[in-house]
Amino acid sequence: MANTFYASPPHLQIQHLSQHQQHKYLTSSPRPHYKLTSSPRPLPTQYRLFAFPQPSRPNFTLNALHSDPPHQRSVNFGRRNERYEQWDSLTSKLSGAANFPFLLLQMPQILLNARNLLSANNTALFAIPWLGMLTSLLGNLSLLSYFAKKREKEAMLVQTLGVLSTYVVILQLALAQSMPFPYFFATSLVVVFGLFLNFINYYGLLNAQIWRFWEDFITIGGLSVLPQIMWSTFVPYLPNSILPGALSFLIAVLAVTMARSGKLSEKGVQFVGGISGWTATLLFMWMPVSQMWTNFLNPENMKGLSAFSMLLAMLGNGLMLPRALFIRDFMWFTGSTWATIFYGYGNLACLFLLNIISKEFFLAATVGLVSWIGMAFWRDSVVHGHSSPLVSLGDLVFGSRK
């Protein structure tokens, strides 16, 4: 049997040296350096799924724009204390709790569609625009990719629930033949591969080249859909045309191609990298604009709007506000705030002005919303050691102070 040599640890090796030699060894040996990181280290290439050689990536970031920034929980790391860690844990749990109102928000529609399908009333499902549901699905997938890269597990679960619940509605529309089968088949492939790639990437098992291909896909898709949806909102006041979507598609393809071929500057690459997250956020931000425009054109239709659904939308998005503020994610905070105020609370205000809901109901919603936002900013300023909540807002928009 071959002999095996094991080197002794350094603290045992120096025991055999003289006192002068020990002093010289300890003072001349380099000190180890440790770097604290907030996300798990990716697996070596040999353990990755689809392990291709990984190209080097430029080491630069842009606050609230780049889709792959350093983890924002590093803000004021030196100020961490017990209250900081407790608020970190609580905001994470609050973000995960948003699943419940969002699930309740979608379930009535799913159950109603199921009853109509069982009673062979397929015509009722034609009232649901499948293009709108497809847009929502694309937005959820884009935000799922964004949060997967940031290792925000609770936010990932919220977006995953959004993908699955929306896909169930799309499946029902396909069964009712409201959605053409080729579109449904393509959507199903995107959902399956999208969920698979996102969760594999979350655990660090996906090669960077495949992930970049997925990012390019959702960037082009999101940037193509957003202008088309915005244009279609104002039809027939604007001519019915696919020109906005077609032009946006060409611009997106050109931008992604130039970014991947090294034709853009670092800031240009950062901008392209942030497009997918921002287009998904803007898609959801446009939903209340579209709803309020519909309310303006047809105020009689407001009677069919559920106040309970709007309250659930306000609650779900509001629960994620403290987390977005805590980790200094400007994009997430902007989207959640907009949906909370303009979609949930804004539609409640419309219902109140039309005397559809009581004054007490609207007043309770107003007091609850203002108190919740105020509490989030106050608590965030306390755990970060700021003198005013306005400092937290400044950190969110302009970046943390050194």
C-alpha positions as CSV (number, residue, x, y, z in Angstrom):
1,M,0.0,0.0,0.0
2,A,1.4,3.4,-1.0
3,N,2.4,5.7,1.7
4,T,0.3,8.9,2.0
5,F,1.6,12.1,3.3
6,Y,-0.7,14.5,5.2
7,A,0.6,18.0,5.9
8,S,0.0,19.2,9.5
9,P,-2.1,22.2,10.1
10,P,-0.1,25.5,10.5
11,H,-0.8,25.8,14.2
12,L,0.8,22.3,14.7
13,Q,3.7,22.9,12.4
14,I,5.0,25.9,14.3
15,Q,5.1,24.0,17.6
16,H,8.4,22.4,16.3
17,L,10.0,25.8,15.7
18,S,12.1,27.9,18.1
19,Q,10.5,30.9,19.7
20,H,12.4,33.3,17.3
21,Q,11.3,31.2,14.3
22,Q,7.7,31.1,15.5
23,H,7.6,34.9,15.8
24,K,9.1,35.3,12.3
25,Y,6.6,32.8,10.8
26,L,3.6,34.5,12.4
27,T,4.6,38.1,11.4
28,S,5.6,37.3,7.8
29,S,2.7,34.9,6.8
30,P,0.0,36.6,4.8
31,R,-3.3,37.0,6.6
32,P,-6.4,35.4,5.1
33,H,-9.0,37.7,3.6
34,Y,-12.7,36.9,3.9
35,K,-15.5,38.4,1.8
36,L,-19.0,38.2,3.0
37,T,-21.6,37.6,0.3
38,S,-25.4,37.6,0.5
39,S,-26.0,35.0,-2.2
40,P,-24.8,31.4,-2.6
41,R,-21.7,30.9,-4.7
42,P,-22.5,29.3,-8.1
43,L,-21.5,25.7,-8.6
44,P,-18.3,24.9,-10.5
45,T,-18.8,24.3,-14.2
46,Q,-18.5,20.5,-14.0
47,Y,-21.6,20.4,-11.7
48,R,-23.8,22.7,-13.7
49,L,-26.6,21.6,-16.0
50,F,-25.7,22.2,-19.6
51,A,-22.1,23.0,-18.6
52,F,-20.6,25.1,-21.4
53,P,-17.5,27.4,-20.9
54,Q,-18.7,30.6,-19.3
55,P,-17.7,33.9,-20.9
56,S,-16.4,36.6,-18.7
57,R,-18.8,39.3,-17.7
58,P,-18.1,43.0,-17.0
59,N,-18.2,43.8,-13.3
60,F,-20.4,46.9,-13.2
61,T,-23.8,47.7,-11.7
62,L,-26.4,50.3,-11.9
63,N,-28.9,50.9,-9.1
64,A,-32.5,50.1,-10.0
65,L,-31.8,49.6,-13.7
66,H,-29.6,46.7,-14.3
67,S,-31.4,43.3,-14.1
68,D,-28.5,41.7,-12.3
69,P,-27.4,44.1,-9.5
70,P,-25.5,43.1,-6.4
71,H,-27.8,42.0,-3.7
72,Q,-29.2,45.1,-2.1
73,R,-29.2,43.7,1.3
74,S,-25.6,44.7,1.5
75,V,-26.8,48.3,2.1
76,N,-25.2,49.7,5.3
77,F,-24.0,46.2,6.2
78,G,-22.0,47.6,9.1
79,R,-25.1,48.8,10.8
80,R,-26.7,45.4,11.1
81,N,-28.1,44.6,14.5
82,E,-30.8,42.5,15.9
83,R,-33.6,44.8,14.9
84,Y,-32.2,44.9,11.4
85,E,-32.2,41.1,11.1
86,Q,-35.7,40.9,12.6
87,W,-37.0,43.4,10.0
88,D,-35.2,41.5,7.3
89,S,-37.0,38.3,8.3
90,L,-40.4,40.0,8.7
91,T,-40.4,41.8,5.4
92,S,-39.5,38.5,3.7
93,K,-42.4,36.8,5.3
94,L,-44.8,39.7,4.4
95,S,-43.7,39.4,0.8
96,G,-44.5,35.7,0.9
97,A,-47.9,36.4,2.5
98,A,-48.9,38.3,-0.6
99,N,-49.6,34.9,-2.2
100,F,-52.8,34.6,-0.2
101,P,-54.6,37.8,-1.5
102,F,-53.3,37.2,-5.0
103,L,-54.6,33.6,-4.9
104,L,-58.0,34.7,-3.7
105,L,-58.0,37.4,-6.4
106,Q,-57.8,34.8,-9.2
107,M,-59.8,31.9,-7.7
108,P,-63.3,33.3,-8.3
109,Q,-62.6,33.7,-12.0
110,I,-61.1,30.2,-12.2
111,L,-64.2,28.7,-10.5
112,L,-66.6,30.6,-12.6
113,N,-64.8,29.5,-15.8
114,A,-65.0,25.9,-14.5
115,R,-68.7,26.1,-13.9
116,N,-69.3,27.5,-17.4
117,L,-67.2,24.8,-19.0
118,L,-69.1,22.0,-17.1
119,S,-72.4,23.5,-18.2
120,A,-71.2,23.7,-21.8
121,N,-71.5,27.5,-21.7
122,N,-68.3,28.1,-23.6
123,T,-69.5,31.4,-25.0
124,A,-69.2,33.0,-21.5
125,L,-65.4,32.5,-21.6
126,F,-65.1,34.6,-24.8
127,A,-65.6,37.7,-22.6
128,I,-62.1,37.1,-21.2
129,P,-59.5,38.5,-23.6
130,W,-56.8,35.8,-24.0
131,L,-54.3,38.4,-25.3
132,G,-54.6,40.2,-22.0
133,M,-54.1,37.0,-20.1
134,L,-51.1,36.2,-22.2
135,T,-49.6,39.6,-21.5
136,S,-50.1,39.1,-17.8
137,L,-48.4,35.7,-18.1
138,L,-45.4,37.2,-19.9
139,G,-45.1,39.8,-17.2
140,N,-45.1,37.2,-14.4
141,L,-42.4,35.2,-16.2
142,S,-40.2,38.2,-16.6
143,L,-40.5,39.3,-13.0
144,L,-39.9,35.6,-11.9
145,S,-36.6,35.8,-13.8
146,Y,-35.7,39.1,-12.2
147,F,-36.3,37.8,-8.7
148,A,-34.6,34.5,-9.3
149,K,-31.4,36.3,-10.1
150,K,-31.8,38.4,-6.9
151,R,-32.4,35.2,-4.8
152,E,-35.7,36.7,-3.5
153,K,-37.4,33.4,-2.8
154,E,-40.7,34.8,-1.5
155,A,-41.1,37.2,-4.4
156,M,-40.3,34.2,-6.7
157,L,-43.2,32.3,-5.2
158,V,-45.6,35.2,-5.8
159,Q,-44.6,35.4,-9.4
160,T,-44.8,31.6,-9.8
161,L,-48.3,31.6,-8.4
162,G,-49.1,34.3,-10.9
163,V,-47.8,32.2,-13.8
164,L,-49.7,29.1,-12.7
165,S,-53.0,30.8,-11.9
166,T,-52.9,32.7,-15.2
167,Y,-52.0,29.6,-17.1
168,V,-55.0,27.8,-15.6
169,V,-57.3,30.6,-17.0
170,I,-55.5,30.3,-20.4
171,L,-56.0,26.5,-20.3
172,Q,-59.8,27.1,-19.7
173,L,-59.9,29.6,-22.6
174,A,-58.3,27.0,-24.9
175,L,-60.8,24.3,-23.8
176,A,-63.6,26.7,-24.7
177,Q,-61.8,27.4,-28.0
178,S,-61.6,31.0,-27.2
179,M,-57.8,30.9,-27.6
180,P,-56.5,29.3,-30.8
181,F,-54.7,26.1,-30.2
182,P,-51.3,27.0,-31.8
183,Y,-51.0,30.0,-29.5
184,F,-51.9,27.8,-26.5
185,F,-49.4,25.2,-27.5
186,A,-46.6,27.8,-27.8
187,T,-47.6,29.4,-24.5
188,S,-47.5,26.0,-22.8
189,L,-43.9,25.5,-24.0
190,V,-42.9,28.9,-22.8
191,V,-44.4,28.3,-19.4
192,V,-42.8,24.9,-18.9
193,F,-39.3,25.9,-20.0
194,G,-39.6,29.3,-18.2
195,L,-40.4,27.7,-14.9
196,F,-37.8,25.1,-15.3
197,L,-35.0,27.5,-16.3
198,N,-35.8,29.9,-13.5
199,F,-35.7,27.4,-10.7
200,I,-32.6,25.7,-12.1
201,N,-30.9,29.0,-12.3
202,Y,-32.0,29.9,-8.7
203,Y,-30.0,26.9,-7.4
204,G,-27.0,27.8,-9.6
205,L,-27.2,24.8,-11.9
206,L,-27.8,26.5,-15.2
207,N,-25.1,27.6,-17.5
208,A,-24.8,31.4,-18.1
209,Q,-25.2,31.1,-21.9
210,I,-28.6,29.4,-21.7
211,W,-29.8,31.9,-19.1
212,R,-28.7,34.8,-21.3
213,F,-30.7,33.3,-24.2
214,W,-33.8,33.2,-21.9
215,E,-33.2,36.7,-20.8
216,D,-32.9,37.8,-24.5
217,F,-36.2,36.1,-25.2
218,I,-38.2,37.8,-22.4
219,T,-36.5,41.1,-23.2
220,I,-37.6,41.0,-26.8
221,G,-41.1,39.6,-25.9
222,G,-41.7,42.2,-23.2
223,L,-40.5,45.2,-25.2
224,S,-42.6,44.1,-28.2
225,V,-45.8,43.6,-26.2
226,L,-45.7,46.8,-24.0
227,P,-46.1,49.4,-26.7
228,Q,-48.7,47.4,-28.5
229,I,-50.8,47.0,-25.3
230,M,-50.5,50.8,-24.6
231,W,-51.6,51.6,-28.2
232,S,-54.5,49.2,-28.1
233,T,-55.9,50.7,-24.9
234,F,-56.9,53.9,-26.8
235,V,-58.5,52.1,-29.8
236,P,-60.8,53.3,-31.5
237,Y,-59.5,56.8,-30.7
238,L,-56.3,55.6,-32.3
239,P,-56.3,53.4,-35.5
240,N,-56.1,49.7,-34.9
241,S,-52.6,48.7,-35.9
242,I,-49.8,46.3,-35.1
243,L,-47.2,48.8,-36.1
244,P,-46.1,49.8,-32.5
245,G,-45.5,46.1,-31.6
246,A,-43.7,45.4,-34.9
247,L,-41.4,48.4,-34.6
248,S,-40.7,47.6,-30.9
249,F,-39.8,44.0,-31.9
250,L,-37.2,45.2,-34.4
251,I,-35.7,47.7,-31.9
252,A,-35.5,45.0,-29.3
253,V,-33.8,42.5,-31.6
254,L,-31.3,45.2,-32.7
255,A,-30.6,46.2,-29.1
256,V,-30.1,42.7,-27.8
257,T,-27.9,41.8,-30.8
258,M,-25.7,44.8,-30.3
259,A,-25.4,44.2,-26.6
260,R,-24.3,40.5,-27.0
261,S,-21.9,41.4,-29.8
262,G,-20.1,44.0,-27.8
263,K,-21.2,47.0,-29.9
264,L,-22.6,48.9,-26.9
265,S,-20.9,50.7,-24.1
266,E,-21.1,49.4,-20.5
267,K,-24.0,51.7,-19.7
268,G,-25.8,50.5,-22.9
269,V,-25.4,46.9,-21.8
270,Q,-26.7,47.8,-18.4
271,F,-29.7,49.5,-20.0
272,V,-30.5,46.5,-22.2
273,G,-30.1,44.2,-19.2
274,G,-32.7,46.1,-17.2
275,I,-35.3,46.2,-20.0
276,S,-37.0,42.8,-19.2
277,G,-37.6,43.7,-15.6
278,W,-38.8,47.2,-16.4
279,T,-41.1,46.2,-19.3
280,A,-42.7,43.6,-17.0
281,T,-43.2,46.2,-14.3
282,L,-44.6,48.7,-16.8
283,L,-47.0,46.1,-18.1
284,F,-48.5,45.7,-14.7
285,M,-48.4,49.5,-14.1
286,W,-50.4,49.9,-17.3
287,M,-53.2,47.7,-16.0
288,P,-54.7,50.4,-13.7
289,V,-54.3,53.0,-16.5
290,S,-56.3,50.8,-18.8
291,Q,-58.9,50.1,-16.1
292,M,-59.4,53.8,-15.3
293,W,-59.6,54.7,-19.0
294,T,-62.3,52.0,-19.3
295,N,-64.1,53.5,-16.2
296,F,-63.9,56.9,-17.8
297,L,-65.4,55.8,-21.1
298,N,-68.1,53.5,-19.5
299,P,-68.8,54.5,-15.9
300,E,-71.8,52.2,-15.9
301,N,-69.5,49.2,-16.1
302,M,-68.1,50.2,-12.7
303,K,-71.1,48.4,-11.1
304,G,-69.6,45.1,-12.3
305,L,-66.3,45.8,-10.6
306,S,-65.8,43.9,-7.4
307,A,-64.7,46.1,-4.4
308,F,-63.4,43.0,-2.7
309,S,-61.1,42.2,-5.6
310,M,-59.7,45.7,-5.6
311,L,-59.1,45.5,-1.9
312,L,-57.2,42.2,-2.4
313,A,-55.1,43.8,-5.2
314,M,-54.3,46.6,-2.8
315,L,-53.4,44.2,0.0
316,G,-51.3,41.9,-2.1
317,N,-49.1,44.6,-3.6
318,G,-49.0,46.5,-0.3
319,L,-47.5,43.6,1.5
320,M,-44.5,43.6,-0.8
321,L,-43.7,47.3,-0.3
322,P,-41.7,46.9,2.9
323,R,-39.5,44.3,1.3
324,A,-38.9,46.3,-1.8
325,L,-37.9,49.3,0.3
326,F,-35.7,47.3,2.6
327,I,-33.5,45.8,-0.1
328,R,-33.5,49.1,-2.0
329,D,-35.1,47.7,-5.2
330,F,-36.4,50.8,-6.9
331,M,-38.1,48.9,-9.8
332,W,-40.0,46.5,-7.5
333,F,-41.0,49.4,-5.2
334,T,-42.2,51.5,-8.1
335,G,-44.4,48.7,-9.5
336,S,-45.8,47.6,-6.2
337,T,-46.6,51.2,-5.1
338,W,-48.2,52.0,-8.4
339,A,-50.4,48.9,-8.3
340,T,-51.3,49.5,-4.6
341,I,-52.3,53.1,-5.1
342,F,-53.6,53.4,-8.6
343,Y,-55.0,49.9,-9.2
344,G,-56.3,48.8,-5.8
345,Y,-56.9,52.1,-4.0
346,G,-57.6,54.1,-7.2
347,N,-60.5,51.8,-8.3
348,L,-61.9,51.9,-4.7
349,A,-61.9,55.7,-5.0
350,C,-63.8,55.4,-8.3
351,L,-66.3,53.1,-6.7
352,F,-66.7,55.5,-3.8
353,L,-67.3,58.5,-6.0
354,L,-70.0,56.6,-7.9
355,N,-71.7,55.7,-4.5
356,I,-71.1,52.0,-5.1
357,I,-69.2,51.4,-1.8
358,S,-69.9,53.0,1.5
359,K,-68.0,55.9,3.0
360,E,-66.9,53.8,6.0
361,F,-65.4,51.1,3.7
362,F,-63.5,53.7,1.7
363,L,-62.3,55.6,4.8
364,A,-61.1,52.4,6.4
365,A,-59.1,51.5,3.2
366,T,-57.6,55.0,3.2
367,V,-56.5,55.0,6.8
368,G,-55.1,51.5,6.5
369,L,-53.1,52.3,3.3
370,V,-51.6,55.5,4.6
371,S,-50.7,53.9,8.0
372,W,-49.1,50.9,6.3
373,I,-46.9,53.0,4.0
374,G,-46.0,55.3,6.8
375,M,-45.1,52.4,9.1
376,A,-42.9,50.8,6.4
377,F,-40.8,54.0,5.9
378,W,-40.6,54.7,9.6
379,R,-39.5,51.1,10.5
380,D,-37.0,51.1,7.6
381,S,-35.4,54.3,8.8
382,V,-35.1,52.9,12.3
383,V,-33.4,49.6,11.4
384,H,-31.0,51.5,9.1
385,G,-30.2,54.1,11.7
386,H,-31.5,57.0,9.7
387,S,-32.8,60.2,11.3
388,S,-35.8,60.5,8.9
389,P,-37.8,58.3,6.5
390,L,-36.9,60.6,3.7
391,V,-33.3,59.3,4.0
392,S,-34.6,55.8,3.3
393,L,-36.4,57.2,0.2
394,G,-33.2,58.8,-0.9
395,D,-31.3,55.6,-0.5
396,L,-34.0,53.8,-2.6
397,V,-33.9,56.3,-5.5
398,F,-30.2,57.4,-5.6
399,G,-28.4,54.5,-3.9
400,S,-27.1,54.0,-0.3
401,R,-24.8,56.3,1.4
402,K,-21.3,55.1,2.1
